[in-house]
Amino acid sequence: MKKTGHLRRLLDRGQTLMAPGAYDALTAMIFEKLGFEVIYMTGYGTAAAIGMPDAGLATMDEMIRNARYIANAVSVPVVADADTGYGNVVNVVRTVREYIQAGVAGIHLEDQVTPKRCGHVAGKQVVSLDEAVGKVRAAVDTRNRYDSDFVIIARTDARGAVGGGMEEAIRRGNAYAEAGADLVFFEAPLSEAEIERASCEIKAKLLIHCGLLTPYISLARMNELGIAMTLLPGLACEGAVAKAVYDAGLLVKEHGIDGYRQVLKSLEGHPMEDFNAFIGFGGVREIEAKYLPQEESAKYEASVGYKPGN
C-alpha cells in the first residue's frame, strides 16, 4: 500500500491521530520505533536544525530535501510542513509536485503572506481569501494529476493574524474545504471553546496543534470533537531535544571526561543503548552477505570494532 493511501485509511478510522514532530530522519525513526502511526515533519524544527528561526527563511529546496530524508527513513506516512507554498499559485503547483515526489503522504499549506512566521509568534498577516482559495485549488488539482491519495491540508492563521479573529478563521476554513482541502488546520485557537466551535462550524475534518497558544486537551476530548489529527512538534524541537542535548553537554562541560562517561553510562539498559543496531549496521552486513563473495565476511573477524550480529 502506498503511504498516501495508508494515511487516508488511518484518517478514515475516525480517531484522532497523534503526529509527533520530527525535524530529521533520526527523530522520525525513533518515533516509528515507539509505534506512532504517522509522523509530522515540523517546519519550525527543520528551520531550527539549520540554525534559523521559523520566519520564512528555510527554502523550498531545504524543506523538501529534509522531507525526502524523513520519508525514506520510515515506513509510516509522513505529513510535511509546506509553509505558504513558497510563492503564489504557480509556486504551489511545483511545491505539491516536489513533495509528492519526495515520498511524503501529505502537506499543509498556510494562508500567511510570504515570508511567513511560526503560527504561534506575533506579527502574522494573511493573504486575501481569494488568493488563499486559489492556492488550495491549485494544490488539489496538482495532487489529482500526480497522486489522488495525497492529502492536502489547508491551514488558516487568521485566528491570531492582523485583522483576523474567530469569524475570519471559520470563514476561511469553510472556503478551503469547499476548494477541496482534505483537512483544515485551525491554527492557534486560544481556548477549548474555540476548538469546539471550529469543529462544529467548519465543514471539514480538523487538524490542530497541541500546546503553546493552543490549549492542551485530552485525546479523548479530541475524539469527541472529531479532530482528525493533532501535531506534537515539541517532542523533537521547541525544547525537548534541545533540553536533552543541553543537559548532557553541561554535564560534560562541568565534569569533563567523567561527565561524558556518565552520559554514555546513562544509556545502559535503554532501548537506544545499541545505537549501531538501531541505525542499521546489521542491514549493511546482511546486504554484504547476500551480494558480495563469501570471503568478504572475513573482514569482520580480521578487524576491531562493532560487529553486527555478534
C-alpha positions in Angstrom: 0.0 0.0 0.0 1.3 3.5 -0.9 1.9 5.7 2.1 -0.7 8.2 0.8 -3.4 5.6 0.7 -2.3 4.4 4.1 -2.7 7.9 5.6 -6.2 8.1 4.1 -7.1 4.8 5.7 -5.8 6.0 9.0 -7.9 9.2 8.7 -11.0 7.2 7.7 -10.9 5.3 11.1 -12.4 8.5 12.6 -10.0 8.5 15.6 -7.6 11.4 16.3 -4.1 10.7 15.0 -1.2 11.9 17.1 1.6 13.1 14.8 4.9 13.7 16.7 7.1 16.4 15.1 10.4 15.1 13.6 13.0 17.5 12.4 15.3 14.9 10.8 15.3 11.3 9.8 16.7 10.1 13.1 14.0 11.6 15.2 11.4 10.2 12.7 13.0 6.7 13.1 12.7 6.9 16.9 9.1 7.9 16.7 8.3 5.0 14.4 10.1 2.6 16.8 7.8 3.9 19.5 4.8 2.9 17.5 3.4 6.2 16.2 1.3 5.6 13.1 2.1 8.9 11.4 4.9 11.4 11.7 5.0 15.2 11.1 7.9 16.9 9.6 7.9 20.2 11.5 8.9 23.3 9.7 9.9 25.0 12.9 12.2 22.1 13.7 13.6 21.9 10.2 14.4 25.6 10.3 15.9 25.3 13.8 18.0 22.3 12.6 19.8 24.6 10.1 20.2 27.3 12.7 17.4 29.7 11.8 14.0 30.8 13.3 10.8 29.7 11.6 10.3 33.0 9.8 10.2 32.0 6.2 13.9 31.6 6.0 14.1 27.9 5.1 13.8 27.5 1.4 11.6 25.0 -0.6 14.7 23.0 -1.5 15.8 22.7 2.1 12.4 21.7 3.3 11.9 19.1 0.5 15.3 17.7 1.0 14.5 17.1 4.6 11.1 15.7 3.8 12.7 13.2 1.4 15.3 12.0 4.1 12.5 11.6 6.6 10.1 9.8 4.3 12.8 7.4 3.1 13.8 6.6 6.7 10.4 5.3 7.9 7.7 3.0 6.7 4.8 5.1 8.2 3.2 8.1 6.4 4.8 11.5 6.8 2.9 14.7 6.8 5.1 17.7 6.0 5.0 21.4 6.6 5.0 23.2 3.2 4.7 26.7 4.6 3.0 29.1 2.2 3.8 27.0 -0.9 6.9 29.3 -1.4 5.2 31.8 -3.5 1.9 32.2 -5.5 -0.2 29.6 -7.2 2.5 28.9 -9.8 4.9 28.0 -7.0 2.3 26.0 -5.2 2.0 23.7 -8.3 5.7 22.9 -8.2 5.7 22.6 -4.4 3.0 19.9 -4.4 4.6 18.0 -7.2 8.0 18.1 -5.4 6.6 16.9 -2.1 4.8 14.1 -3.8 8.0 13.0 -5.5 9.8 13.2 -2.1 7.6 10.4 -0.8 5.6 12.2 1.9 1.9 11.3 2.3 0.5 14.9 2.7 1.4 18.5 3.3 -0.2 21.5 4.9 -0.2 24.9 3.2 -0.9 28.1 5.2 -2.6 31.3 4.2 0.1 33.7 5.6 1.9 36.3 3.5 5.4 35.5 2.4 7.7 35.5 4.3 5.7 33.7 6.9 6.4 33.0 10.5 5.6 30.4 13.1 1.9 30.3 13.8 2.5 30.9 17.5 4.6 34.0 17.0 3.1 37.5 16.8 3.2 39.6 13.6 1.3 37.2 11.4 -0.5 38.5 8.3 -2.7 36.6 5.9 -3.2 36.9 2.2 -6.6 37.7 0.7 -9.2 35.0 0.9 -9.4 34.8 -3.0 -5.6 34.3 -3.2 -5.6 31.6 -0.5 -8.5 29.7 -2.1 -6.7 29.8 -5.4 -3.7 28.2 -3.8 -5.8 25.4 -2.3 -7.5 24.8 -5.6 -4.1 24.7 -7.4 -2.7 22.3 -4.8 -5.8 20.0 -5.1 -5.6 19.9 -8.9 -1.9 19.2 -8.9 -2.4 16.4 -6.4 -5.1 14.9 -8.6 -2.7 14.9 -11.5 0.1 13.1 -9.7 -1.3 11.1 -6.8 -5.0 11.3 -6.0 -4.5 9.9 -2.5 -2.0 12.6 -1.5 -3.5 14.6 1.4 -3.9 18.4 1.1 -4.3 20.2 4.4 -5.2 23.9 4.3 -4.1 25.9 7.3 -5.5 29.2 8.3 -3.6 31.5 10.6 -6.4 34.0 10.6 -7.4 33.5 14.3 -4.3 35.3 15.5 -3.3 37.4 12.5 -3.6 41.1 11.9 -7.2 42.0 11.3 -8.3 38.3 11.9 -10.3 36.5 14.6 -12.6 33.5 15.0 -15.1 34.6 12.4 -12.5 35.1 9.8 -10.8 31.8 10.6 -14.1 29.9 10.3 -14.9 31.7 7.1 -11.6 30.7 5.6 -11.8 27.1 6.9 -15.1 26.6 5.1 -13.8 28.2 1.9 -10.7 25.9 1.9 -12.9 22.9 2.5 -15.1 23.9 -0.4 -12.0 24.4 -2.6 -11.2 20.7 -2.0 -8.9 20.6 1.0 -9.0 17.2 2.8 -8.4 18.7 6.2 -8.5 22.2 7.6 -5.6 23.1 10.0 -7.2 25.6 12.5 -4.0 27.2 13.8 -3.6 28.8 17.3 -7.1 28.7 18.8 -6.9 30.2 22.3 -9.4 28.0 24.2 -11.1 24.7 24.1 -14.4 26.5 23.4 -12.8 27.9 20.2 -11.8 24.5 19.1 -15.3 23.2 19.8 -16.8 26.0 17.9 -14.5 25.4 14.9 -15.2 21.7 14.9 -18.9 22.5 14.7 -18.9 25.3 12.2 -16.1 24.3 9.8 -17.4 21.7 7.4 -14.3 19.6 7.2 -12.2 17.4 9.4 -9.9 19.5 11.5 -6.2 19.3 12.4 -4.9 21.2 15.4 -1.6 21.9 17.0 -1.1 20.9 20.7 0.4 23.3 23.1 1.8 26.9 23.0 -1.1 29.1 22.1 -3.4 26.1 21.5 -4.7 24.7 24.8 -3.8 21.1 25.8 -6.9 19.0 25.6 -7.1 15.2 26.1 -7.0 12.8 23.2 -10.4 11.5 24.4 -11.8 15.1 24.1 -10.3 15.5 20.7 -12.1 12.3 19.6 -15.3 13.7 20.9 -14.8 16.8 18.9 -14.0 14.8 15.8 -10.4 16.2 15.4 -8.7 14.2 12.7 -5.1 14.8 13.7 -3.1 16.7 16.3 0.6 17.8 15.8 3.1 17.4 18.6 6.1 19.3 17.2 7.6 20.0 20.7 8.6 16.3 21.1 11.6 16.9 18.8 12.0 20.6 18.8 10.8 23.7 20.7 12.8 22.5 23.7 12.6 18.7 24.2 15.6 17.5 22.3 17.4 20.8 22.9 17.0 20.3 26.6 18.4 16.8 26.5 21.4 17.9 24.5 21.9 21.0 26.6 21.8 19.0 29.8 24.2 16.3 28.5 26.6 19.0 27.2 26.5 20.8 30.5 27.4 17.7 32.4 30.5 17.2 30.1 31.4 20.9 30.4 31.3 20.8 34.2 32.9 17.3 34.7 35.0 16.7 31.7 35.6 13.2 30.5 33.9 11.8 33.7 30.8 13.7 32.7 31.0 12.2 29.2 31.3 8.8 30.8 28.2 9.5 32.8 26.2 10.5 29.7 27.1 7.2 27.9 26.6 5.1 31.1 23.0 6.5 31.3 22.3 4.6 28.1 22.8 1.2 29.7 19.6 -0.7 29.6 17.9 1.9 27.5 16.3 1.0 24.1 18.8 3.3 22.4 21.8 1.6 24.1 22.7 -0.4 20.9 22.5 2.6 18.6 24.6 0.9 15.9 21.9 -1.8 15.6 19.1 0.8 15.6 20.7 2.9 12.9 21.1 -0.1 10.6 24.6 -1.6 10.6 23.1 -5.0 10.8 21.3 -4.3 7.4 24.7 -3.4 5.9 26.1 -6.7 6.9 23.1 -8.6 5.6 23.4 -6.9 2.2 27.1 -7.7 2.0 26.4 -11.4 3.0 23.8 -11.7 0.2 25.6 -10.0 -2.6 29.4 -10.0 -2.0 31.7 -13.0 -2.3 31.7 -15.1 0.8 35.3 -14.4 1.6 34.3 -10.7 2.2 32.8 -11.7 5.5 36.3 -12.4 6.9 36.9 -8.6 7.2 34.6 -8.6 10.3 36.7 -11.0 12.2 40.0 -9.6 10.9 39.3 -6.1 12.2 38.4 -4.4 15.5 35.2 -2.7 16.4 31.4 -3.2 16.5 30.4 -6.4 14.7 26.7 -6.5 13.6 25.0 -9.8 14.7 27.5 -10.6 17.4 
